């Protein structure tokens, strides 16, 4: 079963779905604890955050975000509202989200975006 997952991870895949399938087969007894942990690590390493994403649409979102940031220089002293995590949205270093009742901040390097939720891909998220 482990080799089936390794072969599947050679193609483009959705990280959240892959992690769910690994857990499903682990629960059914098809994978040992060690195999599960190894497959999770491999999935996180091989996942392509740009797979299946409309890059032009994302660039447009970035442009719109930049316009808002450039036009919004005053904080107004209002309390910070942390939005809920949205699957498929690109988050950048410093962006904060709420996920499963906790607040997280994206801590990815400047040239990387946080695409997956903080639980599935904790490497680039820091709990606040």
C-alpha positions as CSV (number, residue, x, y, z in Angstrom):
1,X,0.0,0.0,0.0
2,X,2.9,2.4,0.8
3,X,4.2,2.0,-2.7
4,X,0.8,2.9,-4.2
5,X,0.9,6.2,-2.3
6,X,4.5,6.9,-3.4
7,X,3.6,6.3,-7.0
8,X,0.5,8.5,-6.7
9,X,2.6,11.3,-5.3
10,X,4.7,11.4,-8.5
11,X,1.7,13.1,-10.1
12,X,0.0,16.4,-9.2
13,X,-2.2,15.9,-6.1
14,X,-4.3,17.8,-3.6
15,X,-2.4,17.7,-0.3
16,X,-5.5,17.7,1.9
17,X,-7.1,14.8,0.0
18,X,-3.9,12.9,0.0
19,X,-3.5,13.2,3.8
20,X,-7.1,12.1,4.2
21,X,-6.5,9.0,2.1
22,X,-3.3,8.2,4.1
23,X,-5.3,8.4,7.3
24,X,-8.1,6.3,5.9
25,X,-5.8,3.5,5.0
26,X,-3.9,3.8,8.3
27,X,-7.2,3.5,10.2
28,X,-8.1,0.4,8.1
29,X,-4.8,-1.2,9.1
30,X,-3.3,-1.0,5.6
31,X,-0.4,1.2,6.8
32,X,1.7,1.0,9.9
33,X,2.2,4.1,12.2
34,X,5.7,4.5,10.7
35,X,4.5,4.2,7.1
36,X,1.8,6.8,7.8
37,X,4.3,9.3,9.3
38,X,6.7,8.7,6.4
39,X,3.9,9.1,3.8
40,X,2.7,12.3,5.4
41,X,6.2,13.8,5.3
42,X,6.6,12.7,1.6
43,X,3.2,14.2,0.7
44,X,4.1,17.5,2.4
45,X,7.4,17.6,0.6
46,X,6.2,16.7,-2.8
47,X,2.9,18.7,-2.8
48,X,2.8,21.4,-5.5
49,X,1.1,24.5,-4.1
50,X,0.4,25.7,-7.6
51,X,-1.1,22.5,-9.0
52,X,-4.5,23.2,-10.5
53,X,-4.5,26.8,-9.6
54,X,-5.6,29.5,-12.0
55,X,-2.4,31.6,-11.9
56,X,-3.8,34.5,-13.8
57,X,-6.7,34.8,-11.4
58,X,-4.3,34.7,-8.5
59,X,-2.2,37.4,-10.0
60,X,-5.3,39.5,-10.4
61,X,-6.1,38.9,-6.7
62,X,-2.6,40.0,-5.8
63,X,-2.9,43.2,-7.9
64,X,-6.2,44.0,-6.1
65,X,-4.7,43.3,-2.8
66,X,-1.8,45.6,-3.5
67,X,-4.2,48.4,-4.5
68,X,-6.0,48.0,-1.2
69,X,-2.8,48.0,0.8
70,X,-1.4,51.0,-1.0
71,X,-4.7,52.9,-0.5
72,X,-5.1,51.9,3.2
73,X,-2.3,53.5,5.1
74,X,-4.2,54.5,8.2
75,X,-5.0,51.8,10.8
76,X,-7.8,53.8,12.5
77,X,-7.0,52.1,15.8
78,X,-9.7,49.4,15.2
79,X,-9.4,46.0,16.7
80,X,-7.8,43.4,14.5
81,X,-10.3,41.0,12.8
82,X,-8.7,37.7,11.8
83,X,-10.6,36.1,8.9
84,X,-11.4,32.4,8.7
85,X,-9.0,30.3,6.6
86,X,-10.2,29.8,3.0
87,X,-9.1,26.7,1.1
88,X,-7.4,27.7,-2.2
89,X,-6.6,31.2,-1.1
90,X,-3.0,32.3,-1.2
91,X,-1.6,33.6,2.1
92,X,1.6,35.5,2.5
93,X,4.1,36.0,5.3
94,X,2.4,37.9,8.0
95,X,-1.2,37.0,7.0
96,X,-3.3,35.8,9.9
97,X,-6.2,33.3,9.8
98,X,-8.5,31.6,12.2
99,X,-8.7,27.8,11.7
100,X,-10.4,25.3,14.0
101,X,-10.8,28.0,16.7
102,X,-7.2,29.0,16.7
103,X,-5.3,32.0,15.2
104,X,-2.3,31.3,12.9
105,X,0.1,33.5,11.1
106,X,1.8,32.6,7.8
107,X,5.5,32.4,8.3
108,X,6.5,31.3,4.8
109,X,9.6,32.7,3.2
110,X,9.0,35.8,1.0
111,X,8.9,33.8,-2.2
112,X,6.5,31.2,-0.9
113,X,2.8,31.3,-0.2
114,X,0.8,29.4,2.4
115,X,-1.8,27.4,0.5
116,X,-2.9,24.6,2.7
117,X,-4.5,24.9,6.2
118,X,-2.3,25.1,9.3
119,X,-3.1,21.6,10.4
120,X,-2.3,19.9,7.1
121,X,0.9,21.9,6.5
122,X,2.2,23.3,9.8
123,X,5.7,24.2,8.4
124,X,4.6,27.6,7.2
125,X,2.1,28.5,10.0
126,X,2.7,29.7,13.5
127,X,0.0,29.6,16.1
128,X,-0.6,33.0,17.8
